[in-house]
Amino acid sequence: MSLAKRLRQTIAKSEALERQRIRAEANLAAVAAQFSELAEAALDSPTLALGAVQELQILSVEELKERYGSYRHCRRLASQLGVRFATTPTWTQLAIALSHGLYLQQFWQDYCQQHPELAKLGAQFWLNGKPGVRSDRLAPQQLAAGVQGD
């Protein structure tokens, strides 16, 4: 093989490698731009892996009475949702607590739909704590609709 032919092949290979390097840099820049855009969107919006978090709607006392009838039924529902009171709650306190309990129940159901493997564990999840107080352990106070296995 002549020296000229080898030189042309070497130049062709180096040009091909240069084009490949330029394409790789362009792809890397495009991916970096997409990542930056996604990261910025994630920081700017209140979303979780589940999707957008719905806004909490506090029930009024009238809505509570209309939906559940009696104070006793509301207390029973609150208990089923894992809500405990230090003293007998007023209607207003009950409305606020049930609003949050129902919100957490919906959040948990959405989460379980996103993670169907949880249903196969045969486990229940419990939530214990007071708002504003950090708890480092899980204890038996059931979050509504705990996951149970088959």
trRosetta pair geometry for C-beta under 8 A, 3 or more apart (Angstrom, degrees):
i j d omega theta_ij theta_ji phi_ij phi_ji
1 5 5.2 -113 -178 79 90 127
1 6 5.7 101 127 -53 118 97
2 5 4.6 95 59 5 84 101
2 6 7.1 -153 94 -2 45 85
3 6 5.8 -56 -148 39 33 109
3 7 6.2 36 153 -22 66 108
4 7 5.6 -54 -148 36 30 114
4 8 6.5 31 152 -20 64 103
5 8 5.7 -51 -150 34 32 111
5 9 6.5 32 152 -17 64 105
6 9 5.6 -54 -147 38 34 112
6 10 6.2 35 154 -20 66 107
7 10 5.7 -54 -146 37 30 112
7 11 6.3 30 154 -18 64 106
8 11 5.7 -55 -147 38 30 111
8 12 6.2 32 153 -21 65 107
9 12 5.6 -53 -145 36 30 112
9 13 6.3 30 155 -18 64 105
10 13 5.8 -53 -147 36 30 110
10 14 6.3 27 155 -16 64 107
11 14 5.8 -56 -146 39 30 109
11 15 6.3 31 154 -20 65 106
12 15 5.8 -54 -147 37 29 111
12 16 6.4 31 153 -19 64 106
13 16 5.6 -54 -147 36 32 112
13 17 6.3 32 153 -18 65 105
14 17 5.6 -51 -146 38 33 113
14 18 6.3 38 152 -23 64 104
15 18 5.5 -51 -148 34 32 114
15 19 6.5 33 152 -18 64 102
16 19 5.8 -52 -149 35 32 110
16 20 6.3 34 151 -19 64 107
17 20 5.5 -54 -147 38 33 114
17 21 6.3 37 152 -22 66 104
18 21 5.6 -50 -147 34 32 113
18 22 6.5 33 153 -20 64 104
19 22 5.7 -53 -149 35 32 112
19 23 6.5 32 152 -17 65 104
20 23 5.8 -53 -148 37 32 110
20 24 6.3 32 153 -19 65 107
21 24 5.7 -55 -147 37 30 112
21 25 6.4 31 154 -19 64 105
22 25 5.8 -54 -149 36 30 111
22 26 6.4 31 152 -19 63 106
23 26 5.6 -55 -148 37 32 112
23 27 6.3 32 153 -18 66 105
24 27 5.7 -53 -147 37 31 111
24 28 6.2 33 153 -20 64 107
25 28 5.6 -53 -146 37 31 113
25 29 6.3 33 154 -20 64 105
26 29 5.7 -53 -148 35 31 112
26 30 6.4 31 152 -20 64 105
27 30 5.7 -55 -148 36 32 111
27 31 6.3 29 155 -16 66 106
28 31 5.8 -55 -146 38 30 109
28 32 6.2 32 154 -20 64 108
29 32 5.7 -54 -146 37 30 113
29 33 6.4 32 154 -21 63 105
30 33 5.7 -53 -150 34 30 112
30 34 6.5 29 152 -17 64 105
31 34 5.7 -54 -149 37 33 111
31 35 6.2 34 153 -19 66 106
32 35 5.7 -53 -146 37 31 113
32 36 6.3 33 154 -20 64 105
33 36 5.7 -53 -147 36 30 112
33 37 6.3 32 153 -20 63 106
34 37 5.6 -55 -148 36 31 113
34 38 6.3 29 155 -16 66 106
35 38 5.8 -56 -147 39 31 109
35 39 6.1 29 156 -18 66 108
36 39 5.8 -55 -144 38 29 110
36 40 6.2 30 156 -19 64 108
37 40 5.9 -56 -147 36 27 110
37 41 6.4 26 154 -17 63 107
38 41 5.7 -56 -146 38 31 110
38 42 6.2 33 155 -21 65 106
39 42 5.7 -53 -147 34 31 113
39 43 6.5 27 155 -16 63 106
40 43 5.9 -58 -150 38 31 108
40 44 6.2 20 156 -14 66 114
41 44 5.8 -65 -143 42 30 107
41 45 6.1 -7 170 7 68 115
42 45 6.9 -75 -135 48 21 87
42 47 6.7 -97 -135 58 64 111
45 52 7.2 -65 162 -108 116 91
46 52 7.1 71 89 -151 75 71
46 53 5.3 -73 134 39 104 112
47 51 6.3 -67 -151 175 101 25
47 52 5.3 -54 -103 -92 88 50
47 53 6.8 -174 -114 -10 33 81
48 51 7.1 -10 63 41 71 28
48 53 6.0 73 -5 -57 104 100
49 114 6.8 134 119 163 100 153
50 53 7.6 79 73 -79 113 68
50 107 7.8 148 56 -156 173 71
50 110 5.2 73 -163 136 137 115
50 111 6.1 -68 -80 -87 133 62
50 114 5.4 -119 -107 -36 79 154
51 110 7.9 -101 39 176 104 132
53 107 7.7 13 -137 -111 91 111
54 103 7.8 -147 83 -143 102 94
54 106 7.5 -38 45 115 134 137
56 99 6.5 89 177 151 100 106
56 100 7.0 8 -149 -97 136 63
56 103 5.1 -8 -118 -103 92 157
57 99 6.7 -130 95 -153 51 113
57 103 7.9 161 35 -79 62 111
58 95 6.9 71 174 138 86 97
58 96 6.0 -10 -145 -112 112 66
58 99 4.6 14 -127 -144 51 174
59 63 4.5 -130 -165 86 91 125
59 64 5.2 108 134 -60 128 86
59 67 7.5 -64 -149 12 143 141
59 95 4.9 -132 87 -165 90 91
59 98 6.3 -36 36 89 135 108
59 99 4.8 -167 6 -76 84 101
60 63 4.7 99 52 5 77 101
60 64 7.0 -136 95 -6 42 87
60 95 6.5 -19 176 -162 13 150
61 64 5.5 -54 -151 35 33 117
61 65 6.4 32 153 -18 66 104
61 91 4.5 53 -130 142 119 121
61 92 6.2 -51 -65 -79 114 59
61 95 5.3 -95 -79 -53 57 143
62 65 5.9 -54 -148 37 31 108
62 66 6.2 30 153 -18 65 109
63 66 5.6 -57 -145 39 31 112
63 67 6.0 24 159 -15 67 111
63 95 7.6 98 63 -139 94 116
64 67 6.1 -59 -143 40 25 105
64 68 6.0 -32 178 31 63 110
64 74 5.9 39 174 -106 112 135
64 91 7.0 168 75 -173 145 92
64 94 6.8 113 -168 110 159 103
64 95 4.8 -111 -42 -101 142 91
64 98 6.6 113 -118 58 114 150
65 68 7.2 -80 -125 58 17 73
65 69 6.9 19 -169 -154 54 9
65 70 8.0 45 -137 -84 73 19
65 91 8.0 -5 -53 -152 101 128
68 73 4.6 -172 165 111 97 117
68 74 5.0 117 103 -74 146 75
68 77 6.1 -86 -127 -10 146 146
69 73 5.1 55 64 26 99 150
70 73 4.8 102 59 5 79 98
70 74 7.1 -139 102 -2 47 86
71 74 5.6 -57 -153 37 34 113
71 75 6.4 35 151 -20 68 104
71 91 7.0 -86 -107 -92 103 87
71 94 7.4 170 -146 -9 79 177
72 75 5.7 -53 -148 35 31 111
72 76 6.4 33 152 -20 64 105
73 76 5.6 -52 -148 35 33 114
73 77 6.4 34 153 -18 65 104
74 77 5.7 -53 -149 37 32 111
74 78 6.3 35 151 -21 64 105
74 94 5.2 63 141 166 130 134
74 98 6.4 -74 -163 -61 94 147
75 78 5.5 -51 -148 35 32 114
75 79 6.4 36 152 -21 64 104
75 89 7.9 167 -101 44 92 107
75 94 7.0 -64 -76 -127 65 129
76 79 5.7 -53 -151 34 31 113
76 80 6.5 31 150 -18 64 105
77 80 5.5 -54 -148 37 34 112
77 81 6.3 29 153 -15 66 108
77 98 6.4 42 106 -124 117 116
77 101 7.8 142 138 101 87 143
78 81 5.7 -61 -150 41 31 109
78 83 4.0 -72 -178 66 88 124
78 85 7.8 15 141 -26 143 105
78 89 7.9 -142 -164 31 177 147
78 94 6.4 -95 -57 -147 145 85
78 97 5.7 39 -132 116 121 121
78 98 5.7 -84 -84 -79 89 85
78 101 6.3 167 -130 -7 61 166
79 82 7.8 60 179 -60 30 15
79 83 6.8 -86 -72 59 27 73
79 84 7.7 64 -115 -84 66 64
80 144 6.8 58 131 -113 78 91
81 98 7.1 133 22 -127 159 60
81 101 3.4 62 150 179 149 130
81 102 7.0 -63 -112 -58 147 52
81 104 7.5 113 -175 65 107 111
81 105 6.2 -81 -128 -53 100 120
81 143 8.0 -9 -178 -161 59 41
81 144 4.5 -21 -130 -65 66 114
82 101 6.9 171 53 -133 76 110
82 126 7.7 166 -123 -154 138 71
82 127 6.2 84 143 61 159 95
82 141 5.0 105 -164 155 104 80
82 142 4.7 -145 -83 79 112 57
82 143 5.5 -53 3 -90 160 29
82 144 6.3 -127 2 -45 104 64
83 97 4.8 110 -159 167 148 119
83 98 7.2 -95 -2 -76 164 52
83 100 7.9 117 -94 78 124 100
83 101 5.0 -72 -44 -73 121 136
84 141 6.8 -86 -9 -140 123 127
85 88 6.9 93 107 -114 139 14
85 89 4.7 -124 -111 -43 161 102
85 93 7.2 84 -117 137 133 131
85 97 7.4 -69 -71 -77 102 167
89 93 3.8 -132 -164 92 105 122
89 94 4.7 138 111 -56 128 80
89 97 6.7 -66 -133 3 168 141
90 93 4.7 97 48 8 75 101
90 94 6.9 -136 94 -4 39 89
91 94 5.6 -58 -148 39 30 114
91 95 6.3 35 153 -24 66 104
92 95 5.7 -50 -148 32 31 113
92 96 6.6 27 155 -15 63 104
93 96 5.9 -55 -149 38 32 109
93 97 6.1 28 155 -16 66 110
94 97 5.8 -56 -142 41 29 109
94 98 6.0 26 160 -16 65 110
95 98 6.1 -57 -142 40 25 107
95 99 6.3 31 155 -25 61 107
96 99 5.7 -53 -151 30 29 115
96 100 6.7 21 155 -11 63 105
97 100 6.0 -60 -153 40 31 106
97 101 6.1 30 152 -20 67 111
98 101 5.4 -54 -139 40 34 114
98 102 6.0 33 162 -18 68 106
99 102 6.2 -57 -147 38 23 106
99 103 6.4 26 152 -21 60 110
100 103 5.5 -55 -147 36 32 116
100 104 6.3 31 156 -18 66 105
101 104 5.8 -54 -148 37 30 109
101 105 6.4 34 152 -22 63 105
101 144 6.3 104 174 -33 87 129
102 105 5.4 -49 -147 33 34 116
102 106 6.5 33 154 -17 65 102
102 144 7.8 21 -104 7 35 169
103 106 6.0 -56 -152 36 30 108
103 107 6.3 32 150 -19 64 107
104 107 5.4 -52 -145 37 34 116
104 108 6.2 36 154 -21 66 105
104 127 7.7 -97 173 39 144 167
104 143 6.2 -107 144 -156 120 102
104 144 6.5 124 98 25 92 108
105 108 5.8 -55 -149 35 29 111
105 109 6.4 28 153 -18 64 105
105 143 7.5 176 -90 165 60 78
105 144 3.5 -32 -99 84 103 141
105 145 5.6 96 -154 10 91 114
106 109 5.7 -53 -146 36 32 111
106 110 6.3 33 154 -18 65 105
107 110 5.9 -57 -151 37 29 111
107 111 6.3 31 151 -21 64 108
108 111 5.5 -53 -147 36 32 115
108 112 6.3 32 154 -19 65 105
108 125 7.9 -167 -146 75 124 130
108 143 5.8 155 -79 139 154 121
108 144 6.5 163 41 75 143 79
108 145 5.9 157 100 73 125 104
109 112 5.7 -53 -147 36 31 111
109 113 6.6 34 152 -21 63 103
109 145 5.9 9 -71 99 92 156
110 113 5.7 -54 -153 33 32 113
110 114 6.6 28 151 -15 64 106
111 114 5.8 -60 -154 38 33 110
111 115 6.3 -12 160 19 68 110
112 115 6.2 -76 -136 61 30 82
112 116 7.4 74 164 -94 64 43
112 118 5.7 -103 -132 66 79 136
112 119 6.9 86 -173 -53 107 93
112 145 7.8 -113 -3 129 151 113
112 147 5.7 173 -117 -87 127 113
113 116 7.2 7 -156 -68 30 81
115 118 5.0 61 117 -18 103 110
116 119 5.8 -35 -172 17 61 113
116 120 7.7 55 141 -14 71 100
117 120 5.7 -56 -163 33 50 113
117 121 7.3 66 144 -40 69 94
118 121 5.8 -41 -163 5 42 119
118 123 7.5 -87 -171 58 76 103
118 147 4.7 -50 140 -165 109 168
119 147 5.8 -119 -90 -167 53 107
119 148 7.5 13 -146 77 68 39
119 149 6.4 126 163 -116 52 45
119 150 7.1 69 147 -46 93 76
120 149 6.0 49 -164 -132 21 94
120 150 6.7 2 -115 -9 59 103
121 147 7.1 53 50 119 109 124
121 149 5.8 -133 76 -76 39 107
122 148 7.0 13 -141 -173 42 55
122 149 2.9 -36 -81 -5 60 147
122 150 7.6 -63 -77 33 86 56
123 147 6.4 26 81 88 71 101
123 148 7.9 -152 70 -114 25 37
123 149 7.0 69 1 -38 47 101
124 142 7.1 -39 164 -122 122 101
124 146 3.9 39 -156 151 90 137
124 147 6.5 178 -115 62 43 56
124 148 6.2 5 -78 -81 87 74
125 138 7.7 -76 -161 -160 69 143
125 143 6.0 -25 107 39 92 118
125 146 5.3 -175 45 -139 62 92
125 147 6.1 42 1 22 101 95
126 138 5.8 122 73 171 88 99
126 139 6.4 -99 117 96 128 31
126 140 5.1 -68 -155 -121 164 36
126 141 5.7 115 179 51 101 41
126 142 5.3 -63 -118 -93 81 45
126 143 6.5 162 -145 -2 27 79
126 146 6.9 -5 -69 -101 57 136
127 138 7.4 -57 -102 -140 33 89
127 141 6.0 -69 84 88 52 90
127 142 7.4 39 28 165 73 16
127 143 4.0 66 0 -58 116 105
128 135 6.0 -146 97 163 84 170
128 137 7.7 -16 65 97 124 74
128 138 6.5 129 21 -160 103 43
128 139 3.8 -14 2 57 163 94
128 140 7.1 43 -62 54 126 24
128 141 4.2 116 -92 24 79 115
129 133 6.1 -169 -171 81 86 90
129 134 7.7 -26 -143 -154 128 16
129 135 4.2 -130 -94 -3 106 133
129 141 8.0 -159 5 57 49 138
130 133 4.3 36 66 28 95 125
135 138 7.9 107 126 -81 118 35
135 139 7.6 -93 177 6 140 107
142 146 5.4 -83 -156 -36 102 125
143 146 6.2 113 66 -78 73 81
